[in-house]
């Protein structure tokens, strides 16, 4: 199963929480192996999550906020 960037994006909450089904996890891994943009996004989100856990002050943005921010950045 080949995923688009948008499909992977919608799976990120489950990916980070470990709630993806095995087939979806495999599809996500395959997409990340070939898509630098999504690899960078996932890496950045992991870093933010790590900072939040270490400092107890940061939380990941809800996926809806991330999508809105990305759309605004692409418009400019």
PQR file of N, CA, C, O and H, with PARSE charges and radii, in Angstrom:
ATOM      1  N   UNK A   1       0.844  -1.176   0.000 -0.4000 1.5000
ATOM      2  CA  UNK A   1       0.000   0.000   0.000 -0.0000 2.0000
ATOM      3  C   UNK A   1       0.888   1.238   0.000  0.5500 1.7000
ATOM      4  O   UNK A   1       1.721   1.412   0.889 -0.5500 1.4000
ATOM      5  N   UNK A   2       0.710   2.078  -0.980 -0.4000 1.5000
ATOM      6  CA  UNK A   2       1.501   3.293  -1.096 -0.0000 2.0000
ATOM      7  C   UNK A   2       0.712   4.469  -0.522  0.5500 1.7000
ATOM      8  O   UNK A   2      -0.442   4.694  -0.888 -0.5500 1.4000
ATOM      9  H   UNK A   2       0.033   1.937  -1.702  0.4000 1.0000
ATOM     10  N   UNK A   3       1.347   5.212   0.379 -0.4000 1.5000
ATOM     11  CA  UNK A   3       0.691   6.347   1.025 -0.0000 2.0000
ATOM     12  C   UNK A   3       1.111   7.653   0.387  0.5500 1.7000
ATOM     13  O   UNK A   3       2.240   7.797  -0.082 -0.5500 1.4000
ATOM     14  H   UNK A   3       2.284   5.029   0.676  0.4000 1.0000
ATOM     15  N   UNK A   4       0.191   8.603   0.374 -0.4000 1.5000
ATOM     16  CA  UNK A   4       0.535   9.973   0.004 -0.0000 2.0000
ATOM     17  C   UNK A   4       0.986  10.701   1.272  0.5500 1.7000
ATOM     18  O   UNK A   4       0.815  10.198   2.382 -0.5500 1.4000
ATOM     19  H   UNK A   4      -0.727   8.487   0.756  0.4000 1.0000
ATOM     20  N   UNK A   5       1.552  11.868   1.094 -0.4000 1.5000
ATOM     21  CA  UNK A   5       1.975  12.663   2.253 -0.0000 2.0000
ATOM     22  C   UNK A   5       0.764  13.007   3.124  0.5500 1.7000
ATOM     23  O   UNK A   5       0.854  12.961   4.351 -0.5500 1.4000
ATOM     24  H   UNK A   5       1.691  12.276   0.192  0.4000 1.0000
ATOM     25  N   UNK A   6      -0.361  13.351   2.502 -0.4000 1.5000
ATOM     26  CA  UNK A   6      -1.560  13.683   3.269 -0.0000 2.0000
ATOM     27  C   UNK A   6      -2.063  12.491   4.073  0.5500 1.7000
ATOM     28  O   UNK A   6      -2.510  12.645   5.210 -0.5500 1.4000
ATOM     29  H   UNK A   6      -0.434  13.388   1.506  0.4000 1.0000
ATOM     30  N   UNK A   7      -1.989  11.307   3.482 -0.4000 1.5000
ATOM     31  CA  UNK A   7      -2.423  10.110   4.211 -0.0000 2.0000
ATOM     32  C   UNK A   7      -1.520   9.864   5.419  0.5500 1.7000
ATOM     33  O   UNK A   7      -2.000   9.566   6.513 -0.5500 1.4000
ATOM     34  H   UNK A   7      -1.626  11.181   2.559  0.4000 1.0000
ATOM     35  N   UNK A   8      -0.219   9.991   5.214 -0.4000 1.5000
ATOM     36  CA  UNK A   8       0.702   9.810   6.330 -0.0000 2.0000
ATOM     37  C   UNK A   8       0.439  10.860   7.395  0.5500 1.7000
ATOM     38  O   UNK A   8       0.428  10.551   8.587 -0.5500 1.4000
ATOM     39  H   UNK A   8       0.172  10.234   4.326  0.4000 1.0000
ATOM     40  N   UNK A   9       0.226  12.095   6.973 -0.4000 1.5000
ATOM     41  CA  UNK A   9      -0.035  13.180   7.900 -0.0000 2.0000
ATOM     42  C   UNK A   9      -1.232  12.867   8.802  0.5500 1.7000
ATOM     43  O   UNK A   9      -1.202  13.150   9.999 -0.5500 1.4000
ATOM     44  H   UNK A   9       0.235  12.346   6.005  0.4000 1.0000
ATOM     45  N   UNK A  10      -2.273  12.289   8.229 -0.4000 1.5000
ATOM     46  CA  UNK A  10      -3.460  11.969   9.021 -0.0000 2.0000
ATOM     47  C   UNK A  10      -3.210  10.808   9.986  0.5500 1.7000
ATOM     48  O   UNK A  10      -3.966  10.616  10.938 -0.5500 1.4000
ATOM     49  H   UNK A  10      -2.298  12.059   7.256  0.4000 1.0000
ATOM     50  N   UNK A  11      -2.151  10.036   9.741 -0.4000 1.5000
ATOM     51  CA  UNK A  11      -1.824   8.899  10.592 -0.0000 2.0000
ATOM     52  C   UNK A  11      -0.855   9.255  11.715  0.5500 1.7000
ATOM     53  O   UNK A  11      -0.601   8.428  12.591 -0.5500 1.4000
ATOM     54  H   UNK A  11      -1.537  10.192   8.967  0.4000 1.0000
ATOM     55  N   UNK A  12      -0.312  10.465  11.703 -0.4000 1.5000
ATOM     56  CA  UNK A  12       0.734  10.826  12.665 -0.0000 2.0000
ATOM     57  C   UNK A  12       0.324  10.652  14.126  0.5500 1.7000
ATOM     58  O   UNK A  12       1.120  10.135  14.910 -0.5500 1.4000
ATOM     59  H   UNK A  12      -0.518  11.136  10.991  0.4000 1.0000
ATOM     60  N   UNK A  13      -0.877  11.057  14.526 -0.4000 1.5000
ATOM     61  CA  UNK A  13      -1.216  10.841  15.944 -0.0000 2.0000
ATOM     62  C   UNK A  13      -1.126   9.368  16.353  0.5500 1.7000
ATOM     63  O   UNK A  13      -0.588   9.045  17.412 -0.5500 1.4000
ATOM     64  H   UNK A  13      -1.524  11.477  13.889  0.4000 1.0000
ATOM     65  N   UNK A  14      -1.654   8.481  15.509 -0.4000 1.5000
ATOM     66  CA  UNK A  14      -1.585   7.050  15.821 -0.0000 2.0000
ATOM     67  C   UNK A  14      -0.164   6.516  15.711  0.5500 1.7000
ATOM     68  O   UNK A  14       0.219   5.609  16.451 -0.5500 1.4000
ATOM     69  H   UNK A  14      -2.091   8.744  14.649  0.4000 1.0000
ATOM     70  N   UNK A  15       0.616   7.072  14.793 -0.4000 1.5000
ATOM     71  CA  UNK A  15       2.011   6.661  14.655 -0.0000 2.0000
ATOM     72  C   UNK A  15       2.783   6.980  15.939  0.5500 1.7000
ATOM     73  O   UNK A  15       3.533   6.144  16.443 -0.5500 1.4000
ATOM     74  H   UNK A  15       0.304   7.809  14.192  0.4000 1.0000
ATOM     75  N   UNK A  16       2.593   8.192  16.462 -0.4000 1.5000
ATOM     76  CA  UNK A  16       3.313   8.596  17.665 -0.0000 2.0000
ATOM     77  C   UNK A  16       2.813   7.896  18.913  0.5500 1.7000
ATOM     78  O   UNK A  16       3.577   7.684  19.854 -0.5500 1.4000
ATOM     79  H   UNK A  16       1.983   8.871  16.052  0.4000 1.0000
ATOM     80  N   UNK A  17       1.533   7.534  18.932 -0.4000 1.5000
ATOM     81  CA  UNK A  17       0.999   6.865  20.123 -0.0000 2.0000
ATOM     82  C   UNK A  17       1.193   5.358  20.078  0.5500 1.7000
ATOM     83  O   UNK A  17       0.926   4.663  21.059 -0.5500 1.4000
ATOM     84  H   UNK A  17       0.913   7.707  18.167  0.4000 1.0000
ATOM     85  N   UNK A  18       1.664   4.844  18.921 -0.4000 1.5000
ATOM     86  CA  UNK A  18       1.863   3.406  18.781 -0.0000 2.0000
ATOM     87  C   UNK A  18       0.586   2.638  18.512  0.5500 1.7000
ATOM     88  O   UNK A  18       0.534   1.424  18.711 -0.5500 1.4000
ATOM     89  H   UNK A  18       1.881   5.408  18.124  0.4000 1.0000
ATOM     90  N   UNK A  19      -0.448   3.340  18.059 -0.4000 1.5000
ATOM     91  CA  UNK A  19      -1.746   2.714  17.843 -0.0000 2.0000
ATOM     92  C   UNK A  19      -2.026   2.326  16.396  0.5500 1.7000
ATOM     93  O   UNK A  19      -3.161   1.980  16.069 -0.5500 1.4000
ATOM     94  H   UNK A  19      -0.405   4.326  17.897  0.4000 1.0000
ATOM     95  N   UNK A  20      -1.031   2.373  15.527 -0.4000 1.5000
ATOM     96  CA  UNK A  20      -1.245   1.970  14.130 -0.0000 2.0000
ATOM     97  C   UNK A  20      -1.320   0.453  14.017  0.5500 1.7000
ATOM     98  O   UNK A  20      -0.620  -0.275  14.722 -0.5500 1.4000
ATOM     99  H   UNK A  20      -0.109   2.654  15.793  0.4000 1.0000
ATOM    100  N   UNK A  21      -2.175  -0.004  13.126 -0.4000 1.5000
ATOM    101  CA  UNK A  21      -2.201  -1.431  12.802 -0.0000 2.0000
ATOM    102  C   UNK A  21      -0.901  -1.765  12.079  0.5500 1.7000
ATOM    103  O   UNK A  21      -0.272  -0.881  11.496 -0.5500 1.4000
ATOM    104  H   UNK A  21      -2.743   0.587  12.553  0.4000 1.0000
ATOM    105  N   UNK A  22      -0.501  -3.010  12.110 -0.4000 1.5000
ATOM    106  CA  UNK A  22       0.784  -3.437  11.531 -0.0000 2.0000
ATOM    107  C   UNK A  22       0.894  -3.039  10.061  0.5500 1.7000
ATOM    108  O   UNK A  22       1.944  -2.563   9.628 -0.5500 1.4000
ATOM    109  H   UNK A  22      -1.012  -3.728  12.583  0.4000 1.0000
ATOM    110  N   UNK A  23      -0.176  -3.228   9.290 -0.4000 1.5000
ATOM    111  CA  UNK A  23      -0.128  -2.898   7.855 -0.0000 2.0000
ATOM    112  C   UNK A  23       0.064  -1.399   7.648  0.5500 1.7000
ATOM    113  O   UNK A  23       0.809  -0.988   6.758 -0.5500 1.4000
ATOM    114  H   UNK A  23      -1.029  -3.615   9.642  0.4000 1.0000
ATOM    115  N   UNK A  24      -0.604  -0.577   8.466 -0.4000 1.5000
ATOM    116  CA  UNK A  24      -0.456   0.873   8.357 -0.0000 2.0000
ATOM    117  C   UNK A  24       0.939   1.315   8.803  0.5500 1.7000
ATOM    118  O   UNK A  24       1.522   2.233   8.225 -0.5500 1.4000
ATOM    119  H   UNK A  24      -1.209  -0.911   9.189  0.4000 1.0000
ATOM    120  N   UNK A  25       1.462   0.658   9.827 -0.4000 1.5000
ATOM    121  CA  UNK A  25       2.814   0.979  10.291 -0.0000 2.0000
ATOM    122  C   UNK A  25       3.847   0.659   9.207  0.5500 1.7000
ATOM    123  O   UNK A  25       4.798   1.413   9.003 -0.5500 1.4000
ATOM    124  H   UNK A  25       0.988  -0.087  10.296  0.4000 1.0000
ATOM    125  N   UNK A  26       3.650  -0.449   8.526 -0.4000 1.5000
ATOM    126  CA  UNK A  26       4.551  -0.827   7.438 -0.0000 2.0000
ATOM    127  C   UNK A  26       4.444   0.161   6.278  0.5500 1.7000
ATOM    128  O   UNK A  26       5.456   0.554   5.700 -0.5500 1.4000
ATOM    129  H   UNK A  26       2.877  -1.062   8.692  0.4000 1.0000
ATOM    130  N   UNK A  27       3.220   0.560   5.940 -0.4000 1.5000
ATOM    131  CA  UNK A  27       3.017   1.532   4.856 -0.0000 2.0000
ATOM    132  C   UNK A  27       3.646   2.875   5.217  0.5500 1.7000
ATOM    133  O   UNK A  27       4.241   3.533   4.362 -0.5500 1.4000
ATOM    134  H   UNK A  27       2.397   0.240   6.410  0.4000 1.0000
ATOM    135  N   UNK A  28       3.515   3.285   6.482 -0.4000 1.5000
ATOM    136  CA  UNK A  28       4.123   4.535   6.927 -0.0000 2.0000
ATOM    137  C   UNK A  28       5.645   4.458   6.819  0.5500 1.7000
ATOM    138  O   UNK A  28       6.288   5.402   6.361 -0.5500 1.4000
ATOM    139  H   UNK A  28       3.032   2.751   7.175  0.4000 1.0000
ATOM    140  N   UNK A  29       6.212   3.337   7.242 -0.4000 1.5000
ATOM    141  CA  UNK A  29       7.668   3.157   7.163 -0.0000 2.0000
ATOM    142  C   UNK A  29       8.141   3.197   5.716  0.5500 1.7000
ATOM    143  O   UNK A  29       9.179   3.786   5.416 -0.5500 1.4000
ATOM    144  H   UNK A  29       5.689   2.570   7.614  0.4000 1.0000
ATOM    145  N   UNK A  30       7.386   2.574   4.824 -0.4000 1.5000
ATOM    146  CA  UNK A  30       7.750   2.585   3.392 -0.0000 2.0000
ATOM    147  C   UNK A  30       7.708   4.012   2.845  0.5500 1.7000
ATOM    148  O   UNK A  30       8.597   4.421   2.098 -0.5500 1.4000
ATOM    149  H   UNK A  30       6.543   2.095   5.068  0.4000 1.0000
ATOM    150  N   UNK A  31       6.676   4.765   3.217 -0.4000 1.5000
ATOM    151  CA  UNK A  31       6.578   6.147   2.736 -0.0000 2.0000
ATOM    152  C   UNK A  31       7.737   6.979   3.280  0.5500 1.7000
ATOM    153  O   UNK A  31       8.363   7.739   2.542 -0.5500 1.4000
ATOM    154  H   UNK A  31       5.954   4.433   3.824  0.4000 1.0000
ATOM    155  N   UNK A  32       8.017   6.833   4.562 -0.4000 1.5000
ATOM    156  CA  UNK A  32       9.094   7.607   5.167 -0.0000 2.0000
ATOM    157  C   UNK A  32      10.456   7.269   4.571  0.5500 1.7000
ATOM    158  O   UNK A  32      11.353   8.112   4.557 -0.5500 1.4000
ATOM    159  H   UNK A  32       7.509   6.216   5.162  0.4000 1.0000
ATOM    160  N   UNK A  33      10.615   6.057   4.086 -0.4000 1.5000
ATOM    161  CA  UNK A  33      11.877   5.653   3.466 -0.0000 2.0000
ATOM    162  C   UNK A  33      12.119   6.382   2.145  0.5500 1.7000
ATOM    163  O   UNK A  33      13.260   6.504   1.699 -0.5500 1.4000
ATOM    164  H   UNK A  33       9.887   5.372   4.097  0.4000 1.0000
ATOM    165  N   UNK A  34      11.041   6.867   1.521 -0.4000 1.5000
ATOM    166  CA  UNK A  34      11.182   7.491   0.203 -0.0000 2.0000
ATOM    167  C   UNK A  34      10.843   8.972   0.180  0.5500 1.7000
ATOM    168  O   UNK A  34      11.046   9.626  -0.843 -0.5500 1.4000
ATOM    169  H   UNK A  34      10.115   6.768   1.883  0.4000 1.0000
ATOM    170  N   UNK A  35      10.334   9.522   1.276 -0.4000 1.5000
ATOM    171  CA  UNK A  35       9.870  10.918   1.268 -0.0000 2.0000
ATOM    172  C   UNK A  35      10.628  11.741   2.301  0.5500 1.7000
ATOM    173  O   UNK A  35      10.370  11.643   3.501 -0.5500 1.4000
ATOM    174  H   UNK A  35      10.169   8.991   2.108  0.4000 1.0000
ATOM    175  N   UNK A  36      11.552  12.542   1.829 -0.4000 1.5000
ATOM    176  CA  UNK A  36      12.354  13.373   2.718 -0.0000 2.0000
ATOM    177  C   UNK A  36      11.494  14.375   3.467  0.5500 1.7000
ATOM    178  O   UNK A  36      11.723  14.608   4.654 -0.5500 1.4000
ATOM    179  H   UNK A  36      11.761  12.622   0.855  0.4000 1.0000
ATOM    180  N   UNK A  37      10.516  14.969   2.811 -0.4000 1.5000
ATOM    181  CA  UNK A  37       9.649  15.964   3.453 -0.0000 2.0000
ATOM    182  C   UNK A  37       8.968  15.361   4.685  0.5500 1.7000
ATOM    183  O   UNK A  37       8.971  15.973   5.753 -0.5500 1.4000
ATOM    184  H   UNK A  37      10.330  14.779   1.847  0.4000 1.0000
ATOM    185  N   UNK A  38       8.398  14.191   4.547 -0.4000 1.5000
ATOM    186  CA  UNK A  38       7.707  13.551   5.677 -0.0000 2.0000
ATOM    187  C   UNK A  38       8.695  13.082   6.743  0.5500 1.7000
ATOM    188  O   UNK A  38       8.387  13.134   7.933 -0.5500 1.4000
ATOM    189  H   UNK A  38       8.396  13.694   3.680  0.4000 1.0000
ATOM    190  N   UNK A  39       9.870  12.629   6.330 -0.4000 1.5000
ATOM    191  CA  UNK A  39      10.895  12.238   7.310 -0.0000 2.0000
ATOM    192  C   UNK A  39      11.281  13.427   8.180  0.5500 1.7000
ATOM    193  O   UNK A  39      11.418  13.297   9.397 -0.5500 1.4000
ATOM    194  H   UNK A  39      10.119  12.587   5.363  0.4000 1.0000
ATOM    195  N   UNK A  40      11.455  14.586   7.550 -0.4000 1.5000
ATOM    196  CA  UNK A  40      11.808  15.799   8.295 -0.0000 2.0000
ATOM    197  C   UNK A  40      10.661  16.185   9.235  0.5500 1.7000
ATOM    198  O   UNK A  40      10.895  16.545  10.389 -0.5500 1.4000
ATOM    199  H   UNK A  40      11.344  14.691   6.562  0.4000 1.0000
ATOM    200  N   UNK A  41       9.432  16.109   8.743 -0.4000 1.5000
ATOM    201  CA  UNK A  41       8.276  16.434   9.573 -0.0000 2.0000
ATOM    202  C   UNK A  41       8.212  15.532  10.799  0.5500 1.7000
ATOM    203  O   UNK A  41       8.047  16.014  11.920 -0.5500 1.4000
ATOM    204  H   UNK A  41       9.242  15.817   7.805  0.4000 1.0000
ATOM    205  N   UNK A  42       8.342  14.227  10.588 -0.4000 1.5000
ATOM    206  CA  UNK A  42       8.288  13.272  11.701 -0.0000 2.0000
ATOM    207  C   UNK A  42       9.450  13.522  12.663  0.5500 1.7000
ATOM    208  O   UNK A  42       9.268  13.486  13.880 -0.5500 1.4000
ATOM    209  H   UNK A  42       8.477  13.836   9.678  0.4000 1.0000
ATOM    210  N   UNK A  43      10.614  13.768  12.131 -0.4000 1.5000
ATOM    211  CA  UNK A  43      11.776  14.032  12.980 -0.0000 2.0000
ATOM    212  C   UNK A  43      11.562  15.283  13.826  0.5500 1.7000
ATOM    213  O   UNK A  43      11.862  15.289  15.019 -0.5500 1.4000
ATOM    214  H   UNK A  43      10.762  13.796  11.142  0.4000 1.0000
ATOM    215  N   UNK A  44      11.044  16.339  13.210 -0.4000 1.5000
ATOM    216  CA  UNK A  44      10.780  17.577  13.942 -0.0000 2.0000
ATOM    217  C   UNK A  44       9.748  17.360  15.044  0.5500 1.7000
ATOM    218  O   UNK A  44       9.911  17.855  16.159 -0.5500 1.4000
ATOM    219  H   UNK A  44      10.800  16.335  12.240  0.4000 1.0000
ATOM    220  N   UNK A  45       8.697  16.626  14.733 -0.4000 1.5000
ATOM    221  CA  UNK A  45       7.664  16.356  15.735 -0.0000 2.0000
ATOM    222  C   UNK A  45       8.208  15.501  16.875  0.5500 1.7000
ATOM    223  O   UNK A  45       7.837  15.695  18.033 -0.5500 1.4000
ATOM    224  H   UNK A  45       8.565  16.224  13.827  0.4000 1.0000
ATOM    225  N   UNK A  46       9.085  14.559  16.549 -0.4000 1.5000
ATOM    226  CA  UNK A  46       9.712  13.751  17.603 -0.0000 2.0000
ATOM    227  C   UNK A  46      10.562  14.626  18.521  0.5500 1.7000
ATOM    228  O   UNK A  46      10.542  14.456  19.740 -0.5500 1.4000
ATOM    229  H   UNK A  46       9.386  14.401  15.609  0.4000 1.0000
ATOM    230  N   UNK A  47      11.310  15.564  17.931 -0.4000 1.5000
ATOM    231  CA  UNK A  47      12.136  16.466  18.736 -0.0000 2.0000
ATOM    232  C   UNK A  47      11.286  17.335  19.654  0.5500 1.7000
ATOM    233  O   UNK A  47      11.620  17.520  20.824 -0.5500 1.4000
ATOM    234  H   UNK A  47      11.325  15.701  16.940  0.4000 1.0000
ATOM    235  N   UNK A  48      10.196  17.865  19.128 -0.4000 1.5000
ATOM    236  CA  UNK A  48       9.303  18.690  19.944 -0.0000 2.0000
ATOM    237  C   UNK A  48       8.715  17.853  21.072  0.5500 1.7000
ATOM    238  O   UNK A  48       8.640  18.307  22.214 -0.5500 1.4000
ATOM    239  H   UNK A  48       9.924  17.714  18.178  0.4000 1.0000
ATOM    240  N   UNK A  49       8.300  16.635  20.756 -0.4000 1.5000
ATOM    241  CA  UNK A  49       7.761  15.747  21.789 -0.0000 2.0000
ATOM    242  C   UNK A  49       8.784  15.436  22.858  0.5500 1.7000
ATOM    243  O   UNK A  49       8.466  15.434  24.048 -0.5500 1.4000
ATOM    244  H   UNK A  49       8.361  16.266  19.828  0.4000 1.0000
ATOM    245  N   UNK A  50      10.024  15.170  22.438 -0.4000 1.5000
ATOM    246  CA  UNK A  50      11.097  14.897  23.410 -0.0000 2.0000
ATOM    247  C   UNK A  50      11.334  16.104  24.319  0.5500 1.7000
ATOM    248  O   UNK A  50      11.486  15.956  25.532 -0.5500 1.4000
ATOM    249  H   UNK A  50      10.282  15.172  21.472  0.4000 1.0000
ATOM    250  N   UNK A  51      11.365  17.284  23.730 -0.4000 1.5000
ATOM    251  CA  UNK A  51      11.546  18.496  24.537 -0.0000 2.0000
ATOM    252  C   UNK A  51      10.415  18.657  25.541  0.5500 1.7000
ATOM    253  O   UNK A  51      10.647  18.988  26.704 -0.5500 1.4000
ATOM    254  H   UNK A  51      11.242  17.404  22.745  0.4000 1.0000
ATOM    255  N   UNK A  52       9.205  18.423  25.090 -0.4000 1.5000
ATOM    256  CA  UNK A  52       8.053  18.549  25.972 -0.0000 2.0000
ATOM    257  C   UNK A  52       8.109  17.572  27.129  0.5500 1.7000
ATOM    258  O   UNK A  52       7.807  17.927  28.269 -0.5500 1.4000
ATOM    259  H   UNK A  52       9.017  18.154  24.146  0.4000 1.0000
ATOM    260  N   UNK A  53       8.493  16.347  26.836 -0.4000 1.5000
ATOM    261  CA  UNK A  53       8.590  15.348  27.907 -0.0000 2.0000
ATOM    262  C   UNK A  53       9.706  15.693  28.891  0.5500 1.7000
ATOM    263  O   UNK A  53       9.553  15.506  30.098 -0.5500 1.4000
ATOM    264  H   UNK A  53       8.739  16.058  25.911  0.4000 1.0000
ATOM    265  N   UNK A  54      10.824  16.194  28.377 -0.4000 1.5000
ATOM    266  CA  UNK A  54      11.940  16.523  29.253 -0.0000 2.0000
ATOM    267  C   UNK A  54      11.668  17.747  30.113  0.5500 1.7000
ATOM    268  O   UNK A  54      12.064  17.801  31.277 -0.5500 1.4000
ATOM    269  H   UNK A  54      10.948  16.345  27.396  0.4000 1.0000
ATOM    270  N   UNK A  55      10.993  18.723  29.533 -0.4000 1.5000
ATOM    271  CA  UNK A  55      10.789  19.984  30.241 -0.0000 2.0000
ATOM    272  C   UNK A  55       9.384  20.127  30.816  0.5500 1.7000
ATOM    273  O   UNK A  55       9.128  21.016  31.629 -0.5500 1.4000
ATOM    274  H   UNK A  55      10.671  18.679  28.588  0.4000 1.0000
ATOM    275  N   UNK A  56       8.492  19.269  30.400 -0.4000 1.5000
ATOM    276  CA  UNK A  56       7.148  19.283  30.951 -0.0000 2.0000
ATOM    277  C   UNK A  56       6.338  20.519  30.626  0.5500 1.7000
ATOM    278  O   UNK A  56       5.295  20.757  31.235 -0.5500 1.4000
ATOM    279  H   UNK A  56       8.700  18.547  29.739  0.4000 1.0000
ATOM    280  N   UNK A  57       6.799  21.299  29.684 -0.4000 1.5000
ATOM    281  CA  UNK A  57       6.104  22.542  29.367 -0.0000 2.0000
ATOM    282  C   UNK A  57       5.553  22.559  27.944  0.5500 1.7000
ATOM    283  O   UNK A  57       4.662  23.352  27.638 -0.5500 1.4000
ATOM    284  H   UNK A  57       7.646  21.106  29.188  0.4000 1.0000
ATOM    285  N   UNK A  58       6.055  21.718  27.093 -0.4000 1.5000
ATOM    286  CA  UNK A  58       5.656  21.716  25.693 -0.0000 2.0000
ATOM    287  C   UNK A  58       4.776  20.513  25.401  0.5500 1.7000
ATOM    288  O   UNK A  58       4.958  19.441  25.978 -0.5500 1.4000
ATOM    289  H   UNK A  58       6.778  21.073  27.341  0.4000 1.0000
ATOM    290  N   UNK A  59       3.833  20.698  24.510 -0.4000 1.5000
ATOM    291  CA  UNK A  59       3.009  19.598  24.037 -0.0000 2.0000
ATOM    292  C   UNK A  59       2.974  19.669  22.519  0.5500 1.7000
ATOM    293  O   UNK A  59       3.132  20.743  21.938 -0.5500 1.4000
ATOM    294  H   UNK A  59       3.685  21.569  24.041  0.4000 1.0000
ATOM    295  N   UNK A  60       2.771  18.541  21.888 -0.4000 1.5000
ATOM    296  CA  UNK A  60       2.602  18.545  20.446 -0.0000 2.0000
ATOM    297  C   UNK A  60       1.323  19.277  20.087  0.5500 1.7000
ATOM    298  O   UNK A  60       0.313  19.167  20.782 -0.5500 1.4000
ATOM    299  H   UNK A  60       2.643  17.668  22.360  0.4000 1.0000
ATOM    300  N   UNK A  61       1.377  20.025  18.995 -0.4000 1.5000
ATOM    301  CA  UNK A  61       0.171  20.681  18.508 -0.0000 2.0000
ATOM    302  C   UNK A  61      -0.822  19.639  18.027  0.5500 1.7000
ATOM    303  O   UNK A  61      -0.430  18.594  17.508 -0.5500 1.4000
ATOM    304  H   UNK A  61       2.197  20.114  18.430  0.4000 1.0000
ATOM    305  N   UNK A  62      -2.096  19.920  18.195 -0.4000 1.5000
ATOM    306  CA  UNK A  62      -3.082  19.021  17.581 -0.0000 2.0000
ATOM    307  C   UNK A  62      -2.843  18.984  16.073  0.5500 1.7000
ATOM    308  O   UNK A  62      -2.424  19.985  15.491 -0.5500 1.4000
ATOM    309  H   UNK A  62      -2.415  20.769  18.617  0.4000 1.0000
ATOM    310  N   UNK A  63      -3.097  17.872  15.451 -0.4000 1.5000
ATOM    311  CA  UNK A  63      -2.826  17.704  14.026 -0.0000 2.0000
ATOM    312  C   UNK A  63      -3.548  18.765  13.195  0.5500 1.7000
ATOM    313  O   UNK A  63      -3.032  19.207  12.168 -0.5500 1.4000
ATOM    314  H   UNK A  63      -3.437  17.059  15.923  0.4000 1.0000
ATOM    315  N   UNK A  64      -4.740  19.175  13.634 -0.4000 1.5000
ATOM    316  CA  UNK A  64      -5.492  20.196  12.899 -0.0000 2.0000
ATOM    317  C   UNK A  64      -4.732  21.520  12.872  0.5500 1.7000
ATOM    318  O   UNK A  64      -4.734  22.221  11.860 -0.5500 1.4000
ATOM    319  H   UNK A  64      -5.159  18.816  14.468  0.4000 1.0000
ATOM    320  N   UNK A  65      -4.089  21.855  13.974 -0.4000 1.5000
ATOM    321  CA  UNK A  65      -3.303  23.090  14.023 -0.0000 2.0000
ATOM    322  C   UNK A  65      -2.095  22.979  13.105  0.5500 1.7000
ATOM    323  O   UNK A  65      -1.747  23.937  12.414 -0.5500 1.4000
ATOM    324  H   UNK A  65      -4.087  21.285  14.796  0.4000 1.0000
ATOM    325  N   UNK A  66      -1.461  21.827  13.096 -0.4000 1.5000
ATOM    326  CA  UNK A  66      -0.304  21.613  12.229 -0.0000 2.0000
ATOM    327  C   UNK A  66      -0.692  21.762  10.760  0.5500 1.7000
ATOM    328  O   UNK A  66       0.047  22.357   9.976 -0.5500 1.4000
ATOM    329  H   UNK A  66      -1.743  21.049  13.657  0.4000 1.0000
ATOM    330  N   UNK A  67      -1.841  21.226  10.394 -0.4000 1.5000
ATOM    331  CA  UNK A  67      -2.319  21.307   9.013 -0.0000 2.0000
ATOM    332  C   UNK A  67      -2.597  22.763   8.645  0.5500 1.7000
ATOM    333  O   UNK A  67      -2.243  23.201   7.550 -0.5500 1.4000
ATOM    334  H   UNK A  67      -2.442  20.742  11.031  0.4000 1.0000
ATOM    335  N   UNK A  68      -3.229  23.519   9.552 -0.4000 1.5000
ATOM    336  CA  UNK A  68      -3.516  24.935   9.278 -0.0000 2.0000
ATOM    337  C   UNK A  68      -2.225  25.729   9.138  0.5500 1.7000
ATOM    338  O   UNK A  68      -2.112  26.569   8.246 -0.5500 1.4000
ATOM    339  H   UNK A  68      -3.516  23.163  10.441  0.4000 1.0000
ATOM    340  N   UNK A  69      -1.254  25.476  10.002 -0.4000 1.5000
ATOM    341  CA  UNK A  69       0.025  26.199   9.929 -0.0000 2.0000
ATOM    342  C   UNK A  69       0.731  25.882   8.622  0.5500 1.7000
ATOM    343  O   UNK A  69       1.255  26.781   7.964 -0.5500 1.4000
ATOM    344  H   UNK A  69      -1.345  24.794  10.727  0.4000 1.0000
ATOM    345  N   UNK A  70       0.749  24.596   8.237 -0.4000 1.5000
ATOM    346  CA  UNK A  70       1.386  24.200   6.976 -0.0000 2.0000
ATOM    347  C   UNK A  70       0.722  24.893   5.799  0.5500 1.7000
ATOM    348  O   UNK A  70       1.412  25.366   4.895 -0.5500 1.4000
ATOM    349  H   UNK A  70       0.323  23.866   8.772  0.4000 1.0000
ATOM    350  N   UNK A  71      -0.618  24.964   5.792 -0.4000 1.5000
ATOM    351  CA  UNK A  71      -1.346  25.618   4.697 -0.0000 2.0000
ATOM    352  C   UNK A  71      -1.007  27.102   4.630  0.5500 1.7000
ATOM    353  O   UNK A  71      -0.815  27.646   3.543 -0.5500 1.4000
ATOM    354  H   UNK A  71      -1.178  24.580   6.526  0.4000 1.0000
ATOM    355  N   UNK A  72      -0.932  27.755   5.776 -0.4000 1.5000
ATOM    356  CA  UNK A  72      -0.575  29.170   5.799 -0.0000 2.0000
ATOM    357  C   UNK A  72       0.840  29.392   5.294  0.5500 1.7000
ATOM    358  O   UNK A  72       1.090  30.355   4.569 -0.5500 1.4000
ATOM    359  H   UNK A  72      -1.088  27.313   6.659  0.4000 1.0000
ATOM    360  N   UNK A  73       1.761  28.528   5.660 -0.4000 1.5000
ATOM    361  CA  UNK A  73       3.142  28.660   5.194 -0.0000 2.0000
ATOM    362  C   UNK A  73       3.240  28.434   3.688  0.5500 1.7000
ATOM    363  O   UNK A  73       4.019  29.101   3.007 -0.5500 1.4000
ATOM    364  H   UNK A  73       1.558  27.746   6.249  0.4000 1.0000
ATOM    365  N   UNK A  74       2.467  27.510   3.177 -0.4000 1.5000
ATOM    366  CA  UNK A  74       2.510  27.239   1.742 -0.0000 2.0000
ATOM    367  C   UNK A  74       1.890  28.374   0.936  0.5500 1.7000
ATOM    368  O   UNK A  74       2.261  28.587  -0.219 -0.5500 1.4000
ATOM    369  H   UNK A  74       1.834  26.968   3.730  0.4000 1.0000
ATOM    370  N   UNK A  75       0.939  29.111   1.538 -0.4000 1.5000
ATOM    371  CA  UNK A  75       0.325  30.257   0.854 -0.0000 2.0000
ATOM    372  C   UNK A  75       1.300  31.410   0.699  0.5500 1.7000
ATOM    373  O   UNK A  75       1.238  32.158  -0.277 -0.5500 1.4000
ATOM    374  H   UNK A  75       0.638  28.938   2.475  0.4000 1.0000
ATOM    375  N   UNK A  76       2.203  31.552   1.664 -0.4000 1.5000
ATOM    376  CA  UNK A  76       3.114  32.714   1.623 -0.0000 2.0000
ATOM    377  C   UNK A  76       4.320  32.488   0.780  0.5500 1.7000
ATOM    378  O   UNK A  76       5.163  33.377   0.658 -0.5500 1.4000
ATOM    379  H   UNK A  76       2.254  30.944   2.457  0.4000 1.0000
TER
END
